[in-house]
């Protein structure tokens, strides 16, 4: 599977407004944890998701905008 397709799948499995663990996300996507971790790194680099020690959540539009402004 291409990275873009993998990222799209992972992104759409993250529930809105609630954090989810990487393990739960991997199980829901039918993927291994290393694949999900790699995708989350790309999504975080793109300022789409926010991560804590063991969970991930979608960033709101405002949060994504601020993250992009700080980054660039």
DRENLUMLUM-329137 format. One record per atom (N, C-alpha, C, O, CB): x, y, z; residue in three letters; residue number from 0. Coordinates in Angstrom, 1 decimal, always signed. Glycine has a CB too. Layout:
residues N
REC        x        y        z   rest    nr
REC        X        Y        Z    ALA   NUM
...
***
This chain:
residues 72
REC        x        y        z   rest    nr
REC     +0.8     -1.2     +0.0    UNK     0
REC     +0.0     +0.0     +0.0    UNK     0
REC     +0.9     +1.2     +0.0    UNK     0
REC     +1.9     +1.3     +0.7    UNK     0
REC     -1.0     +0.0     +1.2    UNK     0
REC     +0.5     +2.2     -0.8    UNK     1
REC     +1.3     +3.5     -0.9    UNK     1
REC     +1.1     +4.2     +0.4    UNK     1
REC     +0.1     +4.1     +1.1    UNK     1
REC     +0.8     +4.4     -2.0    UNK     1
REC     +2.1     +5.0     +0.8    UNK     2
REC     +2.1     +5.8     +2.0    UNK     2
REC     +0.9     +6.7     +2.0    UNK     2
REC     +0.3     +6.9     +3.1    UNK     2
REC     +3.4     +6.7     +2.1    UNK     2
REC     +0.5     +7.3     +0.9    UNK     3
REC     -0.6     +8.2     +0.9    UNK     3
REC     -1.9     +7.5     +1.2    UNK     3
REC     -2.8     +8.0     +1.9    UNK     3
REC     -0.7     +8.9     -0.5    UNK     3
REC     -2.1     +6.3     +0.7    UNK     4
REC     -3.3     +5.5     +1.0    UNK     4
REC     -3.3     +5.1     +2.4    UNK     4
REC     -4.3     +5.1     +3.1    UNK     4
REC     -3.3     +4.3     +0.0    UNK     4
REC     -2.1     +4.7     +2.9    UNK     5
REC     -2.0     +4.3     +4.3    UNK     5
REC     -2.4     +5.5     +5.2    UNK     5
REC     -3.2     +5.3     +6.2    UNK     5
REC     -0.6     +3.8     +4.7    UNK     5
REC     -1.9     +6.7     +4.9    UNK     6
REC     -2.2     +7.8     +5.7    UNK     6
REC     -3.7     +8.2     +5.7    UNK     6
REC     -4.3     +8.6     +6.7    UNK     6
REC     -1.3     +9.0     +5.3    UNK     6
REC     -4.3     +8.1     +4.5    UNK     7
REC     -5.7     +8.3     +4.3    UNK     7
REC     -6.5     +7.4     +5.2    UNK     7
REC     -7.5     +7.8     +5.9    UNK     7
REC     -6.1     +8.2     +2.9    UNK     7
REC     -6.2     +6.1     +5.2    UNK     8
REC     -6.9     +5.1     +6.0    UNK     8
REC     -6.7     +5.4     +7.5    UNK     8
REC     -7.7     +5.4     +8.2    UNK     8
REC     -6.3     +3.7     +5.7    UNK     8
REC     -5.5     +5.7     +7.9    UNK     9
REC     -5.3     +6.0     +9.4    UNK     9
REC     -6.1     +7.2     +9.8    UNK     9
REC     -6.7     +7.3    +10.8    UNK     9
REC     -3.8     +6.1     +9.7    UNK     9
REC     -5.9     +8.3     +8.9    UNK    10
REC     -6.6     +9.6     +9.2    UNK    10
REC     -8.1     +9.4     +9.4    UNK    10
REC     -8.7     +9.9    +10.4    UNK    10
REC     -6.3    +10.6     +8.1    UNK    10
REC     -8.7     +8.6     +8.6    UNK    11
REC    -10.2     +8.4     +8.6    UNK    11
REC    -10.6     +7.5     +9.7    UNK    11
REC    -11.8     +7.4    +10.0    UNK    11
REC    -10.7     +7.9     +7.3    UNK    11
REC     -9.7     +6.8    +10.4    UNK    12
REC    -10.1     +5.9    +11.5    UNK    12
REC     -9.9     +6.6    +12.9    UNK    12
REC    -10.3     +6.1    +13.9    UNK    12
REC     -9.2     +4.7    +11.5    UNK    12
REC     -9.4     +7.8    +12.9    UNK    13
REC     -9.3     +8.6    +14.1    UNK    13
REC    -10.6     +9.3    +14.4    UNK    13
REC    -11.1    +10.0    +13.5    UNK    13
REC     -8.1     +9.6    +14.0    UNK    13
REC    -11.2     +9.0    +15.5    UNK    14
REC    -12.5     +9.6    +15.8    UNK    14
REC    -12.4    +11.1    +16.1    UNK    14
REC    -11.4    +11.6    +16.6    UNK    14
REC    -13.2     +8.9    +17.0    UNK    14
REC    -13.4    +11.8    +15.6    UNK    15
REC    -13.4    +13.3    +15.9    UNK    15
REC    -13.7    +13.6    +17.3    UNK    15
REC    -14.6    +13.0    +18.0    UNK    15
REC    -14.5    +14.0    +15.0    UNK    15
REC    -12.9    +14.5    +17.9    UNK    16
REC    -13.1    +15.0    +19.2    UNK    16
REC    -12.7    +14.1    +20.4    UNK    16
REC    -13.0    +14.4    +21.5    UNK    16
REC    -14.5    +15.3    +19.4    UNK    16
REC    -12.1    +13.0    +20.1    UNK    17
REC    -11.7    +12.0    +21.1    UNK    17
REC    -10.3    +11.4    +20.8    UNK    17
REC    -10.1    +11.0    +19.6    UNK    17
REC    -12.7    +10.9    +21.4    UNK    17
REC     -9.4    +11.3    +21.7    UNK    18
REC     -8.1    +10.7    +21.5    UNK    18
REC     -8.3     +9.2    +21.4    UNK    18
REC     -9.3     +8.6    +22.0    UNK    18
REC     -7.1    +11.0    +22.6    UNK    18
REC     -7.4     +8.5    +20.7    UNK    19
REC     -7.5     +7.1    +20.5    UNK    19
REC     -6.0     +6.6    +20.7    UNK    19
REC     -5.1     +7.3    +20.3    UNK    19
REC     -8.1     +6.7    +19.1    UNK    19
REC     -5.9     +5.4    +21.2    UNK    20
REC     -4.5     +4.8    +21.4    UNK    20
REC     -4.1     +4.3    +20.0    UNK    20
REC     -4.8     +4.0    +19.1    UNK    20
REC     -4.5     +3.7    +22.5    UNK    20
REC     -2.8     +4.2    +19.9    UNK    21
REC     -2.1     +3.7    +18.7    UNK    21
REC     -2.6     +2.2    +18.5    UNK    21
REC     -2.8     +1.8    +17.4    UNK    21
REC     -0.6     +3.8    +18.7    UNK    21
REC     -2.6     +1.4    +19.6    UNK    22
REC     -3.0     +0.0    +19.5    UNK    22
REC     -4.4     -0.1    +19.0    UNK    22
REC     -4.7     -1.0    +18.1    UNK    22
REC     -2.9     -0.6    +20.8    UNK    22
REC     -5.4     +0.7    +19.5    UNK    23
REC     -6.7     +0.7    +19.0    UNK    23
REC     -6.8     +1.1    +17.6    UNK    23
REC     -7.6     +0.5    +16.8    UNK    23
REC     -7.6     +1.6    +19.9    UNK    23
REC     -6.1     +2.1    +17.2    UNK    24
REC     -6.1     +2.5    +15.8    UNK    24
REC     -5.6     +1.5    +14.9    UNK    24
REC     -6.1     +1.3    +13.8    UNK    24
REC     -5.3     +3.8    +15.7    UNK    24
REC     -4.5     +0.8    +15.3    UNK    25
REC     -3.9     -0.2    +14.4    UNK    25
REC     -4.9     -1.4    +14.3    UNK    25
REC     -5.0     -1.9    +13.1    UNK    25
REC     -2.6     -0.8    +15.1    UNK    25
REC     -5.5     -1.8    +15.3    UNK    26
REC     -6.5     -2.9    +15.2    UNK    26
REC     -7.7     -2.5    +14.4    UNK    26
REC     -8.2     -3.3    +13.6    UNK    26
REC     -7.0     -3.2    +16.6    UNK    26
REC     -8.2     -1.2    +14.5    UNK    27
REC     -9.3     -0.8    +13.7    UNK    27
REC     -9.0     -0.7    +12.2    UNK    27
REC     -9.8     -0.8    +11.3    UNK    27
REC     -9.7     +0.6    +14.2    UNK    27
REC     -7.7     -0.4    +11.9    UNK    28
REC     -7.3     -0.3    +10.5    UNK    28
REC     -6.8     -1.6     +9.9    UNK    28
REC     -6.7     -1.8     +8.7    UNK    28
REC     -6.1     +0.7    +10.4    UNK    28
REC     -6.6     -2.6    +10.8    UNK    29
REC     -6.1     -3.9    +10.3    UNK    29
REC     -4.7     -3.8     +9.9    UNK    29
REC     -4.2     -4.6     +9.0    UNK    29
REC     -6.9     -4.4     +9.2    UNK    29
REC     -3.9     -3.0    +10.6    UNK    30
REC     -2.5     -2.8    +10.2    UNK    30
REC     -1.6     -3.0    +11.4    UNK    30
REC     -2.1     -3.1    +12.6    UNK    30
REC     -2.3     -1.3     +9.7    UNK    30
REC     -0.3     -3.2    +11.2    UNK    31
REC     +0.6     -3.4    +12.3    UNK    31
REC     +0.9     -2.0    +12.9    UNK    31
REC     +0.8     -1.0    +12.3    UNK    31
REC     +1.9     -4.0    +11.8    UNK    31
REC     +1.3     -2.1    +14.2    UNK    32
REC     +1.7     -0.9    +14.9    UNK    32
REC     +2.8     -0.1    +14.2    UNK    32
REC     +2.7     +1.2    +14.1    UNK    32
REC     +2.1     -1.2    +16.3    UNK    32
REC     +3.9     -0.7    +13.7    UNK    33
REC     +4.9     +0.1    +13.0    UNK    33
REC     +4.4     +0.9    +11.8    UNK    33
REC     +4.8     +2.0    +11.6    UNK    33
REC     +6.0     -0.9    +12.5    UNK    33
REC     +3.4     +0.3    +11.0    UNK    34
REC     +2.9     +1.0     +9.9    UNK    34
REC     +2.0     +2.2    +10.4    UNK    34
REC     +2.1     +3.3     +9.8    UNK    34
REC     +2.0     +0.0     +9.1    UNK    34
REC     +1.3     +2.0    +11.4    UNK    35
REC     +0.5     +3.1    +11.9    UNK    35
REC     +1.4     +4.2    +12.5    UNK    35
REC     +1.1     +5.4    +12.3    UNK    35
REC     -0.5     +2.6    +13.0    UNK    35
REC     +2.4     +3.8    +13.2    UNK    36
REC     +3.3     +4.8    +13.8    UNK    36
REC     +4.0     +5.6    +12.7    UNK    36
REC     +4.1     +6.8    +12.8    UNK    36
REC     +4.4     +4.1    +14.6    UNK    36
REC     +4.4     +5.0    +11.6    UNK    37
REC     +5.0     +5.7    +10.5    UNK    37
REC     +4.0     +6.7     +9.9    UNK    37
REC     +4.4     +7.8     +9.5    UNK    37
REC     +5.5     +4.7     +9.4    UNK    37
REC     +2.8     +6.3     +9.7    UNK    38
REC     +1.7     +7.1     +9.2    UNK    38
REC     +1.5     +8.3    +10.1    UNK    38
REC     +1.3     +9.4     +9.7    UNK    38
REC     +0.4     +6.3     +9.0    UNK    38
REC     +1.4     +8.0    +11.4    UNK    39
REC     +1.2     +9.1    +12.4    UNK    39
REC     +2.3    +10.1    +12.4    UNK    39
REC     +2.0    +11.3    +12.6    UNK    39
REC     +1.0     +8.5    +13.8    UNK    39
REC     +3.5     +9.7    +12.2    UNK    40
REC     +4.6    +10.6    +12.1    UNK    40
REC     +4.4    +11.6    +10.9    UNK    40
REC     +4.7    +12.8    +11.0    UNK    40
REC     +6.0     +9.8    +12.0    UNK    40
REC     +4.0    +11.0     +9.8    UNK    41
REC     +3.8    +11.8     +8.6    UNK    41
REC     +2.6    +12.8     +8.8    UNK    41
REC     +2.7    +14.0     +8.5    UNK    41
REC     +3.5    +11.0     +7.4    UNK    41
REC     +1.5    +12.3     +9.4    UNK    42
REC     +0.4    +13.1     +9.7    UNK    42
REC     +0.7    +14.2    +10.7    UNK    42
REC     +0.2    +15.3    +10.6    UNK    42
REC     -0.8    +12.3    +10.2    UNK    42
REC     +1.5    +13.9    +11.7    UNK    43
REC     +1.9    +14.9    +12.7    UNK    43
REC     +2.8    +16.0    +12.0    UNK    43
REC     +2.7    +17.2    +12.3    UNK    43
REC     +2.6    +14.3    +13.9    UNK    43
REC     +3.7    +15.5    +11.2    UNK    44
REC     +4.6    +16.5    +10.5    UNK    44
REC     +3.8    +17.4     +9.6    UNK    44
REC     +4.2    +18.5     +9.3    UNK    44
REC     +5.6    +15.7     +9.6    UNK    44
REC     +2.6    +16.9     +9.1    UNK    45
REC     +1.8    +17.7     +8.2    UNK    45
REC     +0.8    +18.6     +9.1    UNK    45
REC     -0.1    +19.3     +8.5    UNK    45
REC     +1.0    +16.9     +7.3    UNK    45
REC     +0.9    +18.5    +10.4    UNK    46
REC     +0.0    +19.3    +11.3    UNK    46
REC     -1.4    +18.9    +11.2    UNK    46
REC     -2.3    +19.8    +11.2    UNK    46
REC     +0.2    +20.8    +11.0    UNK    46
REC     -1.7    +17.6    +11.1    UNK    47
REC     -3.1    +17.1    +11.0    UNK    47
REC     -3.5    +16.5    +12.3    UNK    47
REC     -4.7    +16.6    +12.6    UNK    47
REC     -3.2    +16.2     +9.8    UNK    47
REC     -2.6    +15.8    +13.0    UNK    48
REC     -2.9    +15.2    +14.2    UNK    48
REC     -2.0    +15.7    +15.3    UNK    48
REC     -0.9    +16.2    +15.1    UNK    48
REC     -2.8    +13.7    +14.1    UNK    48
REC     -2.4    +15.5    +16.5    UNK    49
REC     -1.6    +15.8    +17.7    UNK    49
REC     -1.4    +14.5    +18.5    UNK    49
REC     -2.4    +13.7    +18.6    UNK    49
REC     -2.3    +16.9    +18.6    UNK    49
REC     -0.3    +14.3    +19.1    UNK    50
REC     +0.0    +13.1    +19.8    UNK    50
REC     +0.4    +13.4    +21.3    UNK    50
REC     +1.1    +14.4    +21.5    UNK    50
REC     +1.1    +12.3    +19.1    UNK    50
REC     +0.1    +12.5    +22.1    UNK    51
REC     +0.6    +12.5    +23.5    UNK    51
REC     +1.4    +11.2    +23.6    UNK    51
REC     +1.7    +10.6    +22.6    UNK    51
REC     -0.5    +12.6    +24.6    UNK    51
REC     +1.8    +10.8    +24.8    UNK    52
REC     +2.6     +9.6    +25.0    UNK    52
REC     +2.1     +8.4    +24.3    UNK    52
REC     +2.8     +7.7    +23.6    UNK    52
REC     +2.8     +9.4    +26.5    UNK    52
REC     +0.8     +8.1    +24.4    UNK    53
REC     +0.2     +6.9    +23.9    UNK    53
REC     -1.1     +7.1    +23.1    UNK    53
REC     -1.7     +6.1    +22.8    UNK    53
REC     +0.0     +5.9    +25.0    UNK    53
REC     -1.4     +8.3    +22.8    UNK    54
REC     -2.7     +8.5    +22.1    UNK    54
REC     -2.5     +9.6    +21.0    UNK    54
REC     -1.5    +10.3    +21.0    UNK    54
REC     -3.8     +9.0    +23.1    UNK    54
REC     -3.5     +9.6    +20.1    UNK    55
REC     -3.5    +10.5    +19.0    UNK    55
REC     -4.9    +11.1    +18.8    UNK    55
REC     -5.9    +10.4    +19.1    UNK    55
REC     -3.0     +9.8    +17.7    UNK    55
REC     -5.0    +12.3    +18.4    UNK    56
REC     -6.3    +13.0    +18.1    UNK    56
REC     -6.1    +13.9    +16.9    UNK    56
REC     -5.0    +14.3    +16.6    UNK    56
REC     -6.8    +13.7    +19.3    UNK    56
REC     -7.3    +14.1    +16.3    UNK    57
REC     -7.3    +15.1    +15.1    UNK    57
REC     -7.2    +16.5    +15.7    UNK    57
REC     -7.8    +16.8    +16.7    UNK    57
REC     -8.6    +14.9    +14.3    UNK    57
REC     -6.4    +17.3    +15.0    UNK    58
REC     -6.3    +18.7    +15.4    UNK    58
REC     -7.5    +19.5    +14.8    UNK    58
REC     -7.9    +19.2    +13.6    UNK    58
REC     -5.0    +19.3    +14.9    UNK    58
REC     -8.0    +20.5    +15.5    UNK    59
REC     -9.0    +21.3    +14.9    UNK    59
REC     -8.4    +22.2    +13.9    UNK    59
REC     -7.2    +22.3    +13.8    UNK    59
REC     -9.7    +22.2    +16.0    UNK    59
REC     -9.2    +22.9    +13.1    UNK    60
REC     -8.7    +23.7    +12.0    UNK    60
REC     -7.8    +24.8    +12.6    UNK    60
REC     -6.7    +25.1    +12.1    UNK    60
REC     -9.8    +24.4    +11.2    UNK    60
REC     -8.3    +25.4    +13.7    UNK    61
REC     -7.5    +26.5    +14.4    UNK    61
REC     -6.1    +25.9    +14.9    UNK    61
REC     -5.1    +26.6    +14.8    UNK    61
REC     -8.3    +27.1    +15.6    UNK    61
REC     -6.2    +24.8    +15.5    UNK    62
REC     -4.9    +24.2    +16.0    UNK    62
REC     -4.0    +23.9    +14.9    UNK    62
REC     -2.8    +24.2    +15.0    UNK    62
REC     -5.2    +22.9    +16.8    UNK    62
REC     -4.5    +23.3    +13.8    UNK    63
REC     -3.6    +23.0    +12.6    UNK    63
REC     -3.0    +24.3    +12.1    UNK    63
REC     -1.9    +24.4    +11.7    UNK    63
REC     -4.4    +22.3    +11.6    UNK    63
REC     -3.8    +25.4    +12.0    UNK    64
REC     -3.3    +26.7    +11.5    UNK    64
REC     -2.2    +27.2    +12.4    UNK    64
REC     -1.2    +27.6    +11.9    UNK    64
REC     -4.5    +27.7    +11.5    UNK    64
REC     -2.4    +27.1    +13.7    UNK    65
REC     -1.3    +27.6    +14.6    UNK    65
REC     -0.1    +26.8    +14.5    UNK    65
REC     +1.0    +27.3    +14.5    UNK    65
REC     -1.8    +27.6    +16.1    UNK    65
REC     -0.2    +25.4    +14.4    UNK    66
REC     +0.9    +24.6    +14.3    UNK    66
REC     +1.7    +24.9    +13.0    UNK    66
REC     +2.9    +24.9    +13.0    UNK    66
REC     +0.5    +23.1    +14.3    UNK    66
REC     +1.0    +25.1    +11.9    UNK    67
REC     +1.6    +25.5    +10.6    UNK    67
REC     +2.3    +26.8    +10.7    UNK    67
REC     +3.4    +27.0    +10.2    UNK    67
REC     +0.6    +25.5     +9.5    UNK    67
REC     +1.7    +27.8    +11.4    UNK    68
REC     +2.4    +29.1    +11.5    UNK    68
REC     +3.7    +29.0    +12.4    UNK    68
REC     +4.7    +29.6    +12.0    UNK    68
REC     +1.4    +30.1    +12.2    UNK    68
REC     +3.6    +28.2    +13.4    UNK    69
REC     +4.8    +28.0    +14.3    UNK    69
REC     +5.9    +27.3    +13.5    UNK    69
REC     +7.1    +27.6    +13.5    UNK    69
REC     +4.5    +27.2    +15.6    UNK    69
REC     +5.5    +26.3    +12.7    UNK    70
REC     +6.4    +25.5    +11.9    UNK    70
REC     +7.1    +26.3    +10.8    UNK    70
REC     +8.3    +26.1    +10.6    UNK    70
REC     +5.7    +24.3    +11.3    UNK    70
REC     +6.3    +27.1    +10.2    UNK    71
REC     +6.9    +27.9     +9.0    UNK    71
REC     +7.1    +29.3     +9.3    UNK    71
REC     +7.5    +30.1     +8.5    UNK    71
REC     +6.0    +27.7     +7.8    UNK    71
***
